[in-house]
């Protein structure tokens, strides 16, 4: 029997084991990771968030299981987690006491009404809307990012749409 002269660059069902192949594996997902980071952590540096997410993905690559979801949903879940951490670092200590209320973001309020309305959603609704509508993930991939069932994603999106309708109604 002859030995394979090329070492394996991928784990079976997982991401690449060497850094060069890992870069090629994540490259197609970088734009979606950057968009999600920018939407979830307004005011934070999206490139820093993506870099932290890539570092975390590299460190945890052995935990990726291709049978549980696509690489994009795994990488976006890590990006969402890093974005949440970045937002927590930006918040003043006084705001931490009232963590159930949406965080007011003056830089978002200056944008289009839709962005302002999305900023008024609960963090969970915002994540669902950002993943499904802005990152163009499927319900299944959004569920993987949010670590919940598809039914929960559908319910959360329905609640978010109802809230957005009420926020965007124009008084005549």
C-alpha positions as MATLAB code, in Angstrom:
seq = 'XXXXXXXXXXXXXXXXXXXXXXXXXXXXXXXXXXXXXXXXXXXXXXXXXXXXXXXXXXXXXXXXXXXXXXXXXXXXXXXXXXXXXXXXXXXXXXXXXXXXXXXXXXXXXXXXXXXXXXXXXXXXXXXXXXXXXXXXXXXXXXXXXXXXXXXXXXXXXXXXXXXXXXXXXXXX';
ca = [
       0.000    0.000    0.000;
       1.321    3.439   -0.888;
       1.002    6.378    1.408;
      -0.839    9.488    0.202;
       1.848   12.151   -0.451;
      -0.625   15.008    0.230;
      -1.703   15.449    3.867;
      -5.421   15.775    4.533;
      -6.503   19.406    4.428;
     -10.017   18.736    5.759;
     -11.454   16.781    8.635;
     -14.237   14.467    7.445;
     -17.434   16.556    7.646;
     -15.531   19.487    9.106;
     -13.517   22.548    8.236;
      -9.947   22.460    6.949;
      -7.222   21.597    9.399;
      -4.539   23.885    7.972;
      -4.660   27.667    7.942;
      -4.466   28.127    4.159;
      -7.408   25.848    3.487;
      -9.303   27.436    6.400;
      -8.946   30.861    4.760;
     -10.363   29.444    1.522;
     -13.190   27.776    3.475;
     -14.322   30.994    5.237;
     -13.704   33.447    2.374;
     -17.167   33.054    0.733;
     -18.824   33.813    4.092;
     -16.914   37.002    4.929;
     -19.378   39.460    3.322;
     -22.333   37.989    5.247;
     -20.290   37.977    8.464;
     -19.386   41.649    7.961;
     -23.010   42.638    7.213;
     -24.289   40.819   10.288;
     -21.587   42.336   12.514;
     -22.399   45.830   11.255;
     -26.131   45.376   11.838;
     -25.872   43.788   15.278;
     -23.147   46.000   16.745;
     -23.748   49.520   15.475;
     -21.004   51.735   16.802;
     -18.481   48.908   17.078;
     -15.863   48.150   14.444;
     -17.359   45.411   12.259;
     -13.915   44.359   11.019;
     -12.784   43.775   14.604;
     -15.898   41.681   15.234;
     -15.314   39.594   12.112;
     -11.655   39.146   13.057;
     -12.650   37.986   16.547;
     -15.216   35.615   14.993;
     -12.617   34.164   12.627;
     -10.171   33.693   15.482;
     -12.856   31.935   17.517;
     -13.845   29.773   14.520;
     -10.215   28.763   13.992;
      -9.824   27.888   17.673;
     -13.097   25.924   17.744;
     -12.927   24.420   14.237;
     -12.816   20.906   15.678;
     -16.332   21.513   17.085;
     -17.887   22.213   13.666;
     -20.221   19.425   12.573;
     -21.317   19.655    8.947;
     -24.225   17.301    9.619;
     -25.803   19.871   11.984;
     -25.829   22.778    9.541;
     -24.021   24.730    6.902;
     -20.689   26.413    7.480;
     -22.374   29.778    6.936;
     -24.770   29.330    9.850;
     -21.956   28.142   12.135;
     -19.759   31.114   11.209;
     -22.658   33.576   11.503;
     -23.567   32.210   14.936;
     -20.007   32.893   16.063;
     -20.175   36.359   14.482;
     -23.474   37.110   16.274;
     -21.921   36.037   19.566;
     -18.901   38.269   19.018;
     -21.199   41.179   18.039;
     -23.167   40.751   21.286;
     -19.899   40.861   23.206;
     -18.861   44.031   21.365;
     -22.177   45.715   22.209;
     -21.767   44.783   25.875;
     -18.306   46.354   25.853;
     -19.754   49.574   24.385;
     -22.564   49.950   26.935;
     -21.975   52.189   29.928;
     -22.296   50.426   33.276;
     -25.570   52.259   34.068;
     -27.298   50.656   31.079;
     -26.375   47.160   32.260;
     -28.886   47.381   35.111;
     -31.793   47.629   32.665;
     -30.760   44.893   30.212;
     -34.322   43.974   29.153;
     -34.869   47.283   27.365;
     -33.506   47.839   23.853;
     -30.324   49.886   23.875;
     -30.854   53.383   22.468;
     -28.459   54.024   19.639;
     -28.385   57.664   18.474;
     -26.358   56.770   15.380;
     -29.123   54.367   14.242;
     -31.882   56.883   14.974;
     -30.361   59.226   12.421;
     -30.817   56.591    9.685;
     -33.848   55.630    7.636;
     -37.064   54.876    9.567;
     -36.760   51.133    8.909;
     -33.339   50.987   10.547;
     -34.709   53.000   13.480;
     -37.670   50.633   13.783;
     -35.431   47.539   13.635;
     -33.286   49.074   16.389;
     -36.427   49.254   18.553;
     -36.950   45.482   18.384;
     -35.842   43.204   21.196;
     -32.332   41.785   20.740;
     -33.765   38.351   19.811;
     -36.157   39.835   17.226;
     -33.346   41.984   15.803;
     -31.121   38.933   15.419;
     -33.885   37.008   13.631;
     -34.636   39.931   11.290;
     -30.961   40.579   10.579;
     -30.224   36.927    9.827;
     -33.324   36.231    7.741;
     -33.788   39.512    5.873;
     -30.373   41.163    5.818;
     -27.986   38.173    5.803;
     -30.444   36.244    3.583;
     -30.303   33.069    5.674;
     -32.985   30.402    5.473;
     -35.264   29.713    8.434;
     -33.163   26.617    9.226;
     -29.879   28.543    9.132;
     -31.376   31.389   11.171;
     -32.463   28.796   13.754;
     -28.896   27.465   13.859;
     -27.504   30.968   14.404;
     -30.069   31.681   17.129;
     -29.687   28.206   18.674;
     -33.426   27.541   18.668;
     -36.057   25.648   16.679;
     -37.347   26.695   13.264;
     -40.782   27.239   14.835;
     -39.267   29.696   17.293;
     -37.641   31.598   14.424;
     -40.960   31.774   12.551;
     -42.754   32.986   15.677;
     -40.026   35.529   16.448;
     -40.124   36.852   12.867;
     -43.922   37.108   13.014;
     -43.732   39.074   16.262;
     -40.986   41.279   14.821;
     -43.009   42.027   11.673;
     -46.041   42.961   13.793;
     -43.879   45.261   15.932;
     -42.294   46.807   12.825;
     -45.741   47.431   11.295;
     -46.819   49.311   14.403;
     -43.559   51.294   14.541;
     -43.685   52.211   10.853;
     -47.361   53.201   10.652;
     -47.691   56.715    9.361;
     -50.159   58.928   11.183;
     -52.375   60.738    8.699;
];
